Amino acid sequence: MPGIRNSWQSTISHIFCPSTTAPPRCCRSVKTGVEDPNAGDASPRQSLLEMTYLCIPASDLPSQDLTQHFKDSIAFIHESRLKREGCLVHCLAGVSRSVTLVVAYIMTVTGLGWQDTLSAVRVARPCAGPNAGFLRQLEDFESSQLADYRAWLKGKYKESPFNDMEEVQILLSEKLKANGADVAQPGLRTT
């Protein structure tokens, strides 16, 4: 696919969303967040055999309900980060399904809306592009479930040791600089 690069730059600390499932040598303790059931490779690749997986059977179709997997994937990503392990969230191309789960997670830990969050993810992963159905699901998640998920996450894991909002602001500042804007702090809308 044009525009896809095999980037191992994290979106925010300890979260990687590449188009490949083979981690570089510096990331041996990566946990895998999403396994694509349609990738044609039923068994994990050799480099990932010792990883802990959360496998989510999901097609990249607008009709696929990915929100049913948000809570499990958010918990899995957060627990990986709390253990200071990298969390590799992947699908076939690292564009739609995996990005949607990463956006839902970042929305939950920051309280930001889906548009600002997706913009920040696109700084680290320029090809990020959830399909139209997933975008609608993120919008619905923001308006009807995000506050409950934030309360659930805080109740289960207490205060986060991460500076997620600061990291997202840095990513959005990079985007503004790249677009030629001279803005000290991007205006972020929290829910």
C-alpha positions as CSV (number, residue, x, y, z in Angstrom):
1,M,0.0,0.0,0.0
2,P,1.4,3.4,-0.8
3,G,2.2,5.6,2.2
4,I,2.7,2.7,4.6
5,R,6.0,2.6,6.2
6,N,7.2,0.0,8.6
7,S,7.6,2.5,11.4
8,W,8.4,1.3,14.9
9,Q,8.0,4.8,16.4
10,S,5.6,4.5,19.3
11,T,2.4,6.4,19.3
12,I,2.7,7.1,23.1
13,S,5.1,5.3,25.4
14,H,5.2,1.6,25.0
15,I,2.6,1.3,22.3
16,F,3.6,0.3,18.8
17,C,1.3,0.1,15.8
18,P,3.3,-1.2,12.8
19,S,2.3,-3.0,9.6
20,T,4.4,-6.0,10.5
21,T,4.3,-8.5,13.4
22,A,8.1,-9.1,13.5
23,P,9.5,-6.8,16.3
24,P,13.0,-5.4,15.9
25,R,15.7,-6.8,18.2
26,C,15.3,-4.0,20.7
27,C,11.6,-5.0,21.4
28,R,11.8,-8.6,22.6
29,S,9.4,-8.0,25.4
30,V,6.5,-6.8,23.2
31,K,3.0,-8.1,23.9
32,T,0.8,-8.4,20.9
33,G,-2.6,-6.7,21.0
34,V,-4.3,-7.7,17.8
35,E,-3.9,-10.8,15.6
36,D,-5.4,-10.7,12.2
37,P,-7.3,-13.9,11.6
38,N,-7.2,-13.4,7.8
39,A,-3.5,-12.9,7.5
40,G,-3.0,-16.4,6.1
41,D,-0.5,-17.4,8.8
42,A,-2.4,-19.4,11.5
43,S,0.6,-19.7,13.8
44,P,2.5,-16.9,15.4
45,R,5.8,-16.0,13.7
46,Q,8.9,-17.4,15.3
47,S,10.0,-14.1,16.7
48,L,6.7,-13.8,18.6
49,L,6.4,-17.3,20.1
50,E,7.3,-16.1,23.7
51,M,4.9,-13.2,23.6
52,T,1.6,-12.9,25.4
53,Y,-1.3,-12.4,23.0
54,L,-4.8,-10.9,23.0
55,C,-6.2,-12.2,19.7
56,I,-9.2,-10.4,18.4
57,P,-11.0,-11.9,15.5
58,A,-12.1,-8.9,13.5
59,S,-12.5,-8.1,9.8
60,D,-11.7,-4.7,8.3
61,L,-15.3,-4.1,7.3
62,P,-17.4,-1.1,8.2
63,S,-20.0,-3.5,9.5
64,Q,-17.6,-5.1,12.0
65,D,-18.3,-4.1,15.6
66,L,-14.9,-3.4,17.1
67,T,-16.3,-1.7,20.2
68,Q,-17.1,-5.1,21.7
69,H,-13.4,-5.6,22.0
70,F,-12.5,-2.1,23.4
71,K,-12.5,-3.0,27.1
72,D,-10.3,-6.1,26.7
73,S,-7.9,-4.4,24.4
74,I,-7.7,-1.3,26.7
75,A,-7.0,-3.4,29.7
76,F,-4.4,-5.5,27.8
77,I,-2.6,-2.4,26.5
78,H,-2.7,-0.7,29.9
79,E,-1.4,-3.7,31.8
80,S,1.5,-4.0,29.3
81,R,2.4,-0.4,29.8
82,L,2.2,-0.7,33.6
83,K,4.7,-3.6,33.4
84,R,6.9,-1.4,31.2
85,E,6.6,-3.8,28.4
86,G,6.0,-2.7,24.8
87,C,2.6,-3.4,23.4
88,L,2.5,-4.3,19.7
89,V,-1.0,-3.6,18.4
90,H,-1.2,-5.0,14.9
91,C,-3.4,-6.1,12.1
92,L,-2.5,-6.8,8.5
93,A,-1.5,-3.3,7.4
94,G,-1.5,-1.3,10.6
95,V,-4.0,1.1,9.2
96,S,-7.5,0.5,10.4
97,R,-8.3,-2.2,13.0
98,S,-5.2,-1.8,15.1
99,V,-5.3,2.0,14.8
100,T,-8.9,2.0,16.0
101,L,-8.0,0.1,19.2
102,V,-5.0,2.4,19.8
103,V,-7.2,5.5,19.4
104,A,-9.8,4.1,21.8
105,Y,-7.1,3.4,24.3
106,I,-5.5,6.9,24.0
107,M,-9.0,8.4,24.2
108,T,-9.6,6.5,27.5
109,V,-6.3,7.5,29.2
110,T,-6.4,11.2,28.1
111,G,-10.1,12.0,27.8
112,L,-9.5,13.5,24.3
113,G,-12.0,13.1,21.5
114,W,-11.5,10.7,18.6
115,Q,-10.5,13.4,16.1
116,D,-7.6,14.9,18.2
117,T,-6.5,11.4,19.2
118,L,-6.5,10.1,15.6
119,S,-4.5,13.3,14.5
120,A,-1.9,12.5,17.2
121,V,-1.6,8.8,16.1
122,R,-1.2,10.0,12.5
123,V,1.9,11.9,13.5
124,A,3.6,8.6,14.5
125,R,1.7,6.5,11.9
126,P,0.9,8.7,8.9
127,C,-1.1,6.0,7.1
128,A,-3.5,5.5,10.0
129,G,-7.0,5.4,8.5
130,P,-9.8,3.5,10.3
131,N,-12.6,2.6,7.9
132,A,-15.8,4.6,8.0
133,G,-17.6,2.1,10.3
134,F,-14.7,2.2,12.8
135,L,-14.7,6.1,12.7
136,R,-18.5,6.0,13.5
137,Q,-17.8,3.6,16.4
138,L,-15.1,5.9,17.8
139,E,-17.5,8.9,17.5
140,D,-20.2,6.9,19.3
141,F,-17.6,5.7,21.9
142,E,-16.7,9.3,22.6
143,S,-20.2,10.5,23.1
144,S,-21.7,7.5,25.0
145,Q,-19.1,5.4,26.6
146,L,-15.8,7.3,27.1
147,A,-16.6,8.7,30.5
148,D,-17.6,5.3,31.8
149,Y,-14.4,3.7,30.4
150,R,-12.3,6.4,32.0
151,A,-13.9,5.8,35.4
152,W,-13.6,2.0,35.0
153,L,-9.8,2.3,34.1
154,K,-9.1,4.7,36.9
155,G,-11.0,2.5,39.4
156,K,-9.2,-0.7,38.3
157,Y,-5.7,0.7,37.9
158,K,-5.7,3.9,40.0
159,E,-3.6,6.9,38.8
160,S,-1.6,6.4,35.7
161,P,2.2,6.8,36.0
162,F,2.3,8.0,32.4
163,N,2.2,11.6,30.9
164,D,-0.1,10.6,28.1
165,M,-1.7,14.0,27.7
166,E,1.7,15.6,27.4
167,E,2.8,13.0,24.9
168,V,-0.3,13.6,22.8
169,Q,0.3,17.4,23.0
170,I,3.8,16.9,21.7
171,L,2.6,14.8,18.8
172,L,0.0,17.4,17.9
173,S,2.5,20.2,18.2
174,E,4.7,18.3,15.7
175,K,1.8,18.1,13.3
176,L,1.2,21.8,13.6
177,K,4.9,22.6,13.0
178,A,4.9,20.3,10.0
179,N,1.9,22.2,8.7
180,G,3.7,25.6,9.2
181,A,1.6,26.7,12.2
182,D,3.2,28.8,14.9
183,V,1.3,27.5,17.9
184,A,2.7,26.9,21.4
185,Q,-0.1,24.6,22.6
186,P,-2.6,22.9,20.4
187,G,-6.2,23.4,21.5
188,L,-7.4,20.0,22.6
189,R,-11.0,19.2,23.4
190,T,-11.5,16.7,26.2
191,T,-14.7,15.0,27.0
